[in-house]
């Protein structure tokens, strides 16, 4: 269900430009989708996770910085994953 809108977007793009420019229009749409979606998404999710569960940071050894407090903040992690 997550990607069902993509086919409608591509159909709209293809029907709204001249046949000679369709490939460029699809390429531009794909580029904009990645630029506005894929690039900022990890940054925004990281900021949200840091706000909702600040104790759940992983240190260099691969363990949590504060495991007990991280367990208490499990709701923040679940909310971040639900977004």
Helices and strands as residue ranges (DSSP letters): H 4-16, G 19-21, H 22-33, I 34-38, H 39-52, H 67-72, H 74-82
